[in-house]
Amino acid sequence: MDTRDPVRMTEESPVSRRPRRTFTPEQKAEAVRLVHETGNLSQVARDLDLGRSSLVEWVRQAEIDAGDGPAGALTTEERKELARLKRENRTLRMERDFLKKAAAFFAKETDQPSS
């Protein structure tokens, strides 16, 4: 009996996960267009060999970008800007923490009497 966690199964396992794929904005837009034309999201997902949940997310995001989403939902551009600002904030915090430690180090060094 195999007691390993199925999510963490290795390549020798008979059940292996497909590598993560990336899609261009054009590919996503084409998939969304097909969903709108056919009206059948599940069929488009099968035809394009996509996970249904991924396609649902792409359609939802396209609606938000077109201004048809719920109030307060972030557009793709706003999401990109938010991610950039979070990265910048993380960098600035690390720099601040480093400078605090450096200042404390040098302050301690100047407090010691000269021998």
C-alpha positions in Angstrom: 0.0 0.0 0.0 1.4 3.4 -1.0 1.1 5.8 1.9 2.9 8.7 0.3 1.2 12.0 -0.1 -0.3 12.1 -3.7 0.5 15.8 -4.0 4.2 15.1 -3.3 4.6 12.0 -5.4 7.9 11.9 -7.3 8.6 11.2 -11.0 8.8 7.4 -10.5 5.2 7.5 -9.3 2.6 6.3 -11.8 0.7 9.6 -11.1 2.8 12.5 -12.1 1.8 16.1 -12.6 2.1 17.9 -15.8 4.7 20.7 -15.8 3.3 24.2 -15.1 2.5 26.0 -18.4 2.5 29.7 -19.0 0.3 31.5 -21.5 0.7 34.8 -23.2 -1.9 37.5 -22.9 -2.9 36.9 -26.5 -3.5 33.2 -25.8 -5.7 34.1 -22.8 -7.6 36.6 -24.8 -8.2 34.1 -27.6 -9.5 31.5 -25.1 -11.8 34.2 -23.5 -13.1 35.1 -27.0 -13.9 31.5 -27.7 -15.8 31.2 -24.5 -17.9 34.3 -25.4 -18.5 33.0 -28.9 -19.5 29.5 -27.9 -21.0 30.2 -24.5 -19.6 26.8 -23.3 -16.7 27.3 -21.0 -16.2 23.6 -20.2 -16.0 22.7 -23.8 -13.5 25.4 -24.6 -11.4 24.3 -21.6 -11.4 20.7 -22.9 -10.7 21.7 -26.5 -7.7 23.8 -25.5 -6.5 21.3 -22.8 -6.9 23.9 -20.0 -8.0 23.5 -16.5 -11.6 24.8 -16.1 -10.7 26.9 -13.1 -7.9 28.7 -15.0 -10.3 29.6 -17.8 -12.9 30.8 -15.4 -10.3 33.1 -13.8 -9.2 34.4 -17.3 -12.9 35.1 -18.2 -13.5 36.8 -14.8 -10.3 39.0 -15.2 -11.3 39.9 -18.8 -14.7 41.1 -17.5 -13.0 43.2 -14.8 -10.5 44.7 -17.4 -13.5 45.6 -19.6 -15.2 47.4 -16.7 -17.9 44.8 -16.1 -16.5 43.3 -12.9 -17.6 43.8 -9.3 -16.9 47.1 -7.6 -13.4 47.4 -6.2 -12.0 44.5 -8.3 -8.5 45.2 -9.6 -7.7 45.3 -13.3 -4.7 43.5 -14.7 -2.7 46.7 -14.8 -3.7 47.6 -11.2 -2.6 44.1 -10.2 0.8 44.5 -11.8 1.3 47.9 -10.1 0.3 46.5 -6.8 2.8 43.6 -7.2 5.5 46.1 -8.1 4.8 48.3 -5.1 4.8 45.3 -2.8 8.2 44.2 -4.1 9.5 47.8 -3.7 8.1 48.0 -0.2 9.8 44.7 0.7 13.1 45.9 -0.6 12.8 49.2 1.2 12.1 47.4 4.5 15.1 45.2 4.1 17.3 48.3 3.4 15.9 50.1 6.4 16.5 47.1 8.7 20.1 46.8 7.4 20.7 50.5 8.0 19.2 50.3 11.5 21.6 47.4 12.4 24.6 49.3 10.8 23.7 52.4 12.8 23.5 50.4 16.0 26.8 48.7 15.3 28.6 52.0 14.7 27.0 53.7 17.6 28.1 50.9 19.9 31.6 51.1 18.5 31.9 54.9 19.2 30.6 54.4 22.8 33.6 52.3 23.7 36.4 54.1 25.4 39.7 54.3 23.4 42.6 52.3 24.8 
